[in-house]
Amino acid sequence: MAKFVVNRAVTTRGSSVKVDGDLAIGRHRFQLVVVDSQGNRSRPAIVTVVIKGRRTIPIPIPIVR
């Protein structure tokens, strides 16, 4: 699970990253750069995520009989 820290890269070998979900309320800007097996780097893809508040989502638990 990735913990995002300002100005610190998160590196993964897979095509996805699991986030810790502990982002503070406010705007967060993320940049993604992909590096292929030859070391070629993609142009950065930049996205801004806005966290507006915290919400608890109940998870249904199945009843086993």
C-alpha positions as a Markdown table, in Angstrom:
| # | Residue | x | y | z |
|---|---|---|---|---|
| 1 | Met | 0.0 | 0.0 | 0.0 |
| 2 | Ala | 1.4 | 3.4 | -1.0 |
| 3 | Lys | 1.7 | 6.2 | 1.5 |
| 4 | Phe | 1.9 | 9.5 | -0.4 |
| 5 | Val | 4.5 | 12.0 | 0.9 |
| 6 | Val | 5.0 | 15.4 | -0.7 |
| 7 | Asn | 7.8 | 15.4 | -3.3 |
| 8 | Arg | 8.6 | 11.7 | -2.8 |
| 9 | Ala | 8.1 | 9.3 | -5.7 |
| 10 | Val | 6.1 | 6.1 | -5.3 |
| 11 | Thr | 7.5 | 3.3 | -7.5 |
| 12 | Thr | 5.7 | 0.2 | -8.6 |
| 13 | Arg | 6.3 | -2.6 | -11.1 |
| 14 | Gly | 2.6 | -3.2 | -11.7 |
| 15 | Ser | 0.1 | -1.1 | -13.6 |
| 16 | Ser | -1.8 | 0.0 | -10.5 |
| 17 | Val | -1.0 | 1.3 | -7.0 |
| 18 | Lys | -3.1 | 0.8 | -3.8 |
| 19 | Val | -3.4 | 4.0 | -1.8 |
| 20 | Asp | -3.6 | 4.2 | 2.0 |
| 21 | Gly | -6.7 | 6.4 | 1.9 |
| 22 | Asp | -5.3 | 8.9 | 4.4 |
| 23 | Leu | -5.2 | 12.0 | 2.3 |
| 24 | Ala | -6.1 | 15.3 | 4.1 |
| 25 | Ile | -9.1 | 17.3 | 3.0 |
| 26 | Gly | -8.1 | 19.7 | 0.2 |
| 27 | Arg | -6.5 | 19.6 | -3.2 |
| 28 | His | -3.8 | 17.1 | -4.1 |
| 29 | Arg | -1.9 | 17.1 | -7.4 |
| 30 | Phe | -0.4 | 13.8 | -8.7 |
| 31 | Gln | 2.0 | 13.2 | -11.5 |
| 32 | Leu | 2.4 | 9.9 | -13.3 |
| 33 | Val | 5.5 | 9.0 | -15.3 |
| 34 | Val | 5.8 | 5.5 | -16.9 |
| 35 | Val | 9.2 | 4.0 | -17.6 |
| 36 | Asp | 9.5 | 1.1 | -20.1 |
| 37 | Ser | 11.9 | -1.8 | -20.0 |
| 38 | Gln | 14.4 | 0.2 | -22.1 |
| 39 | Gly | 14.4 | 3.1 | -19.6 |
| 40 | Asn | 12.3 | 5.4 | -21.8 |
| 41 | Arg | 10.1 | 7.8 | -19.8 |
| 42 | Ser | 6.7 | 9.0 | -20.8 |
| 43 | Arg | 5.6 | 12.6 | -20.6 |
| 44 | Pro | 4.1 | 13.3 | -17.1 |
| 45 | Ala | 0.3 | 12.9 | -16.8 |
| 46 | Ile | -0.9 | 15.3 | -14.1 |
| 47 | Val | -4.2 | 15.1 | -12.3 |
| 48 | Thr | -5.7 | 17.1 | -9.3 |
| 49 | Val | -7.8 | 15.3 | -6.8 |
| 50 | Val | -10.1 | 17.2 | -4.4 |
| 51 | Ile | -10.9 | 15.5 | -1.0 |
| 52 | Lys | -14.0 | 17.3 | 0.3 |
| 53 | Gly | -14.7 | 15.3 | 3.4 |
| 54 | Arg | -14.7 | 12.0 | 5.2 |
| 55 | Arg | -17.5 | 9.6 | 4.9 |
| 56 | Thr | -17.9 | 6.2 | 6.5 |
| 57 | Ile | -19.4 | 3.6 | 4.2 |
| 58 | Pro | -20.9 | 0.6 | 5.8 |
| 59 | Ile | -19.8 | -2.8 | 4.5 |
| 60 | Pro | -22.5 | -5.5 | 4.5 |
| 61 | Ile | -21.5 | -8.6 | 6.3 |
| 62 | Pro | -23.1 | -11.8 | 4.9 |
| 63 | Ile | -24.9 | -14.0 | 7.4 |
| 64 | Val | -23.7 | -17.6 | 7.3 |
| 65 | Arg | -26.3 | -20.2 | 8.4 |
